[in-house]
Amino acid sequence: MNTFLSNQNIQMPNMIYGTAWKKENTTDFVYQAIIKGFRGIDTACQPKHYREDLVGQGLLKAYESGVKREDIFLQTKFTPIDGQDKLNMPYLENDEIEVQVEKSFETSKRNLKTDFIDSYILHSPVYPGAKLQRVWEKMQEFYDKKEVGQLGISNCYDLDVLVYLYDNARIKPSVIQNRFYAQSGYDKDIRKFCLEKGIIYESFWSLTANPHILSSELLQNLANKYEKGVAEIFYRFLNHINIIPLNGTTSSIHMIEDLKINEFELLAEEIDEISKLLN
């Protein structure tokens, strides 16, 4: 399973390269990730944590070396004001929310040197529900104009919020991107809802938040059996349970190793055993 099919019939790579916190090295890391084989890139129009402009430079460098834009799954986000550095953001503090979304989207297209974003995500829910709907309606306009392929939401850990969004959206969410960790119960109920509705669940902090799983005897034994690192075992497991992990490694060796999760399959009983570690 090298790709996942979203409810908008968009083929998504089974692992996506995450560009947060890469700072001035972003261009090189994005280029290296693509050259090593990554075909999905995740970023955000949030200068506080992302250099989206340098993601664009890394993409250009990859295109110049022969990679085609249509072979890259490009995902970025509208970050609400609470997640921004107010001294450096793509819109004004007193802009209407729809104008904030519009300005952020236009900035993203400029930064990423493209007129089409494969997946456009609301970086975190906004409240109250009426405001969330206003943001989503604006994002739906980009979809209607064929400027985005699908829509999604991130950092949404309340199933009621996701259900509200889904029920009220004309263009249903195709993606949810959440931190995958014990504090949220690994989003069991949210992931069940996603499975029912054809929403793709993307995980971040998949390794960072789960050292207890990576260091478990079970994963150590599986790593020995398959002759892979424990990270690759866990990433493969995530694919098996319908999750696309984000991968933010800065190591070109890990980039190559992690992409080898396509080369093996875990047995059903091994998947069940790892699943028990999520309880």
C-alpha positions as CSV (number, residue, x, y, z in Angstrom):
1,M,0.0,0.0,0.0
2,N,2.1,2.9,-1.3
3,T,-0.8,5.4,-1.5
4,F,-4.1,6.1,0.3
5,L,-7.2,7.2,-1.6
6,S,-9.1,10.1,0.0
7,N,-12.8,10.7,-0.2
8,Q,-12.0,13.2,-3.0
9,N,-10.3,10.4,-5.0
10,I,-6.9,12.0,-4.4
11,Q,-4.0,9.6,-4.2
12,M,-2.0,10.5,-1.1
13,P,1.5,9.0,-0.4
14,N,1.7,6.7,2.6
15,M,4.3,8.9,4.3
16,I,4.6,12.7,4.1
17,Y,7.6,14.8,4.8
18,G,7.0,17.4,7.5
19,T,8.7,20.8,7.3
20,A,8.1,22.4,10.7
21,W,11.1,23.7,12.7
22,K,13.5,23.3,9.7
23,K,14.2,27.1,9.7
24,E,16.9,28.3,7.3
25,N,17.7,24.6,6.4
26,T,14.2,24.0,5.0
27,T,15.2,24.3,1.3
28,D,17.9,21.7,1.6
29,F,15.8,19.3,3.7
30,V,12.9,19.5,1.3
31,Y,15.1,18.9,-1.7
32,Q,16.9,16.0,0.0
33,A,13.5,14.4,1.0
34,I,12.2,14.6,-2.5
35,I,15.4,13.3,-4.1
36,K,15.5,10.4,-1.6
37,G,11.9,9.5,-2.6
38,F,9.4,11.4,-0.6
39,R,6.4,12.5,-2.7
40,G,4.4,14.2,-0.1
41,I,5.3,17.6,1.5
42,D,3.5,19.2,4.4
43,T,3.9,22.8,5.4
44,A,1.9,25.8,6.7
45,C,1.7,29.5,6.2
46,Q,2.9,30.1,9.7
47,P,6.3,31.8,9.8
48,K,6.5,31.2,13.5
49,H,7.2,27.5,12.9
50,Y,7.5,27.0,9.1
51,R,9.6,28.6,6.4
52,E,7.0,28.0,3.7
53,D,8.9,30.2,1.3
54,L,11.9,28.0,1.6
55,V,9.8,24.9,1.0
56,G,9.0,26.5,-2.3
57,Q,12.7,26.9,-3.0
58,G,13.3,23.3,-2.2
59,L,10.5,22.3,-4.5
60,L,11.9,24.4,-7.4
61,K,15.3,22.8,-6.9
62,A,13.7,19.4,-7.1
63,Y,11.8,20.3,-10.2
64,E,15.0,21.5,-11.8
65,S,16.5,18.1,-11.2
66,G,13.7,16.4,-13.1
67,V,10.9,15.8,-10.6
68,K,7.5,16.9,-11.9
69,R,5.1,19.1,-9.9
70,E,2.2,16.6,-10.6
71,D,4.2,13.9,-8.9
72,I,4.3,15.8,-5.6
73,F,1.4,15.8,-3.1
74,L,1.6,19.4,-1.6
75,Q,-0.2,20.2,1.6
76,T,-0.3,23.5,3.5
77,K,-2.4,25.2,6.1
78,F,-4.3,28.3,7.1
79,T,-3.1,29.1,10.6
80,P,-5.6,31.1,12.7
81,I,-4.3,34.1,14.6
82,D,-3.8,32.3,17.9
83,G,-1.1,30.2,16.2
84,Q,0.7,33.1,14.6
85,D,3.5,35.5,15.7
86,K,1.6,38.7,15.4
87,L,4.7,40.5,14.2
88,N,5.2,38.2,11.3
89,M,2.0,36.7,9.8
90,P,0.4,36.6,6.3
91,Y,-2.6,38.8,7.2
92,L,-3.5,41.7,9.5
93,E,-4.8,41.2,12.9
94,N,-8.0,43.3,12.2
95,D,-8.8,41.6,8.9
96,E,-12.1,39.8,8.7
97,I,-11.6,36.0,9.1
98,E,-12.4,35.4,5.4
99,V,-9.8,37.9,4.4
100,Q,-7.3,36.2,6.7
101,V,-7.9,32.9,4.9
102,E,-7.7,34.5,1.5
103,K,-4.5,36.3,2.2
104,S,-2.9,33.2,3.7
105,F,-3.9,31.1,0.7
106,E,-2.5,33.6,-1.8
107,T,0.7,33.8,0.2
108,S,1.0,30.0,0.2
109,K,0.6,29.8,-3.6
110,R,3.3,32.4,-4.0
111,N,5.6,30.7,-1.5
112,L,5.1,27.3,-3.1
113,K,5.4,28.5,-6.7
114,T,2.1,26.9,-7.6
115,D,-1.5,27.7,-8.5
116,F,-2.8,24.4,-7.1
117,I,-2.6,23.0,-3.5
118,D,-3.4,19.3,-3.3
119,S,-4.5,19.4,0.3
120,Y,-5.5,22.6,2.2
121,I,-5.9,22.3,6.0
122,L,-7.3,24.5,8.7
123,H,-4.4,24.4,11.2
124,S,-6.6,24.3,14.3
125,P,-10.3,24.6,15.0
126,V,-11.7,28.1,15.5
127,Y,-14.6,28.9,17.8
128,P,-17.6,29.3,18.0
129,G,-19.0,27.0,15.4
130,A,-20.4,29.8,13.3
131,K,-16.8,31.2,12.9
132,L,-15.5,27.7,12.0
133,Q,-18.2,27.6,9.2
134,R,-17.1,31.0,7.9
135,V,-13.5,29.7,7.6
136,W,-14.6,26.5,5.9
137,E,-16.9,28.3,3.5
138,K,-14.0,30.4,2.3
139,M,-11.8,27.3,2.0
140,Q,-14.6,25.7,-0.1
141,E,-14.4,28.6,-2.5
142,F,-10.8,27.5,-3.3
143,Y,-12.0,24.0,-3.9
144,D,-14.8,25.3,-6.2
145,K,-12.2,27.2,-8.2
146,K,-10.1,24.1,-8.5
147,E,-7.3,25.7,-6.7
148,V,-7.2,23.0,-4.1
149,G,-7.9,19.2,-4.4
150,Q,-9.2,18.6,-0.9
151,L,-9.8,20.2,2.5
152,G,-8.8,19.1,6.0
153,I,-8.4,20.1,9.6
154,S,-5.5,19.7,12.1
155,N,-5.1,19.7,15.8
156,C,-8.7,18.6,16.3
157,Y,-9.0,16.3,19.3
158,D,-12.7,16.7,20.0
159,L,-14.9,14.3,18.0
160,D,-17.9,16.6,18.4
161,V,-16.0,19.4,16.6
162,L,-15.1,17.1,13.7
163,V,-18.7,15.7,13.5
164,Y,-20.1,19.3,13.5
165,L,-17.7,20.3,10.7
166,Y,-18.5,17.2,8.7
167,D,-22.3,17.6,9.1
168,N,-22.2,21.3,8.2
169,A,-19.7,21.2,5.4
170,R,-20.7,21.2,1.7
171,I,-17.2,19.9,0.8
172,K,-16.5,17.3,3.5
173,P,-13.1,17.2,5.2
174,S,-10.8,14.6,3.6
175,V,-8.0,14.8,6.1
176,I,-7.4,15.2,9.8
177,Q,-3.9,15.7,11.0
178,N,-3.3,15.2,14.7
179,R,-0.6,14.5,17.2
180,F,-0.6,10.8,17.8
181,Y,-0.1,10.3,21.5
182,A,-1.4,8.7,24.6
183,Q,-2.9,11.9,26.1
184,S,-5.7,11.8,23.5
185,G,-6.2,8.1,23.7
186,Y,-4.6,7.9,20.3
187,D,-7.8,9.4,18.9
188,K,-9.5,6.0,18.8
189,D,-13.1,7.5,18.4
190,I,-11.9,10.1,15.9
191,R,-10.1,7.4,13.9
192,K,-13.2,5.2,13.9
193,F,-15.3,8.2,12.6
194,C,-12.6,8.9,9.9
195,L,-12.7,5.3,8.7
196,E,-16.5,5.4,8.4
197,K,-16.4,8.7,6.4
198,G,-13.4,8.1,4.2
199,I,-11.4,10.8,6.0
200,I,-7.6,10.1,6.0
201,Y,-5.9,10.3,9.4
202,E,-2.4,11.8,9.4
203,S,-0.3,11.5,12.4
204,F,2.5,13.8,13.6
205,W,4.9,13.3,16.6
206,S,4.4,9.6,15.8
207,L,7.9,8.8,17.1
208,T,8.6,11.6,19.5
209,A,5.5,11.1,21.5
210,N,5.8,7.3,21.7
211,P,9.3,6.3,23.1
212,H,7.7,3.7,25.3
213,I,6.4,1.9,22.2
214,L,9.6,2.2,20.2
215,S,11.6,0.9,23.2
216,S,9.2,-2.0,23.8
217,E,10.4,-5.6,23.6
218,L,7.8,-6.3,21.0
219,L,9.1,-3.6,18.5
220,Q,12.7,-4.6,19.2
221,N,11.9,-8.2,18.3
222,L,10.0,-7.2,15.2
223,A,12.9,-4.9,14.1
224,N,15.2,-7.9,14.4
225,K,12.8,-10.2,12.6
226,Y,12.3,-7.9,9.6
227,E,15.9,-6.4,9.8
228,K,14.5,-2.9,10.0
229,G,14.7,-0.1,12.6
230,V,12.0,0.2,15.2
231,A,10.9,3.5,13.5
232,E,10.2,1.7,10.3
233,I,8.2,-1.0,12.2
234,F,6.1,1.6,13.8
235,Y,5.6,3.6,10.6
236,R,4.6,0.4,8.8
237,F,2.1,-0.4,11.6
238,L,0.6,3.0,11.2
239,N,-0.1,2.4,7.6
240,H,-1.6,-0.9,8.4
241,I,-4.1,0.8,10.7
242,N,-5.0,3.4,8.1
243,I,-2.7,6.2,9.2
244,I,-0.4,8.3,7.1
245,P,2.5,9.4,9.3
246,L,4.3,12.7,8.9
247,N,8.1,12.3,9.0
248,G,10.3,15.2,9.9
249,T,13.7,13.6,9.9
250,T,16.7,15.7,9.1
251,S,18.8,12.6,8.4
252,S,19.2,11.6,4.8
253,I,20.0,8.0,6.0
254,H,16.7,7.9,7.9
255,M,14.9,9.3,4.9
256,I,16.1,6.4,2.8
257,E,15.4,3.8,5.6
258,D,12.0,5.1,6.4
259,L,10.8,5.0,2.9
260,K,11.5,1.2,2.8
261,I,8.4,0.6,4.8
262,N,6.8,-0.3,1.4
263,E,9.1,-3.3,1.2
264,F,7.5,-5.4,3.9
265,E,4.1,-6.3,5.6
266,L,3.5,-7.0,9.2
267,L,1.4,-10.1,10.0
268,A,-2.2,-9.6,11.3
269,E,-1.2,-10.9,14.8
270,E,1.8,-8.5,14.9
271,I,-0.5,-5.6,14.1
272,D,-2.8,-6.7,16.9
273,E,0.0,-7.0,19.4
274,I,1.3,-3.5,18.6
275,S,-2.3,-2.2,18.8
276,K,-2.5,-3.4,22.4
277,L,0.3,-0.9,23.2
278,L,-2.0,1.9,22.3
279,N,-4.4,1.0,25.1
